[in-house]
């Protein structure tokens, strides 16, 4: 990401993807949101409102709607849409999106998700002729976009396609580590995970396999090359997709950003834990989010959105079928898509046990500020990046039973074009707790959770630090004057070509 335009502060950074190939040791299925919203059609005869349900899901995933959960917000928007369009007539997802965004139901006009794109064919109903189509669906989801699919069924007669249906894409079953949600796929995934208003109830997610692009619908009719799925015996095909994307700024960047925070804790009780609870929040309105844990990749948490507008998530994971034994480390990772600012914190983190007893961990707030320096030297054509931070949390209260420190790491995204480079880390939290062994370093690419906990290129190290927490934040200087590894005044892709695989992409 070039930072040759003036950056006033941290409130104007981009949402982008990392061009990197991640290694995985186990298979798991990718989801953009968990749980994902799924508006189900009202059980009425001749109900053709699948396109409205799909639009409602996409809008809820982008942060719109009223309710305490993504599902409630999706249902709220769906009710708005059927009040306008009814349930008898068919229609298009993009038309439903456009109407709702411009209606009085949109009480959040500052939400940047306003760009609607249609890729493929509406009429005639030809298959979407894109050999990389399923990869494009997957990578739109791995970026900051919402995706709806429009499908039809091939015929054996002279007509092109029959019927039509709209479904919401929320992920895929690609071989992918639970902890790398930022990397793009290099190949087409084998299947798609969807929410479908005709096939489920209450937010269930289904998975369907794609046929080969050039050999679709085996043993059945087809309309030529395209992406068919085994949704029914006669495989339907994707005729077009609709994306809901954030508005771009005048400079070409997106007026949103992603921020990731990770929290690792150890289950120290002799009994196995049956639940995990935490509250994770930020300083501004949350648009979209995913929160996940290292213990299991197939669980779905209960997530309640807190605040008006929402700035926190109250999260509970149920481990009753797979309890967490003593001395097991569990890593929590949360990704927010935000309009601006750049902070994330956890509080009320604790395991619970069969008798509901649990140790509650204190809330921690961190924030990294990059102040504008008056009369600073502007650095043309250089890449911004990420501040990677680490500290340990110590319970220093009299008689505290917890002796092991709690490890905490975070990634802070920023744009930067001034020299010298100086950041300030602010830490606050519950009194009686201290942070120690504070470290900070620089990364060119957003780190996956595995990379985050493997990161060791520290540029600022305070090994003897023992800072007491309180309501007023403690300030720690991160001064990297003249120390960043990229040459000033050069484009980083040209200056360090061997880092190309981990650089940020803005196309």
Secondary structure, 3 states (H helix, E strand, C coil): CECCCCCCCCCCCCCCEECCCCCCCCCCCEECCCCCCCCCCCCCCCCCCHHHHHHHHHHHHCCCCCCCCHHHHHHHHHHHHHHHHCCCCCCCHHHHHHHHHCCCCCCCCCCCEEEEEEEECCCCCCCCCCCCHHHHHHHHHHCCCEEEEEEEECCCCCCCCEEEEEEEEEEECCCCCCCCCCECCCCCCCEEEEECCCCCCCCCCEEEEECECCECCCCCCCCCCCCEECCCCCCEEEEEEEEEEECECCCCCECCEEEEEEEEEEECCCCCECEEEEEEECCCCEEEEEEEECCCCCCCCEEEEECCCCCEEEEEEECCCCCECCCEEEEEEEEEEECCCCEEEEEEEEEECCCCCCCEECCEEEEEECCCCCCCEECCCCECEEEEEEEEEEECCCCCCCCCCEEEEEEEEECCCEECCEEEEEEEECCCEEEEEEEEEEECCCCCHHHHHHCCCEEEEEEEEEEECCCCCEEEEEECCCCCCCCCCCCHHHHCHHHHHHCEECC
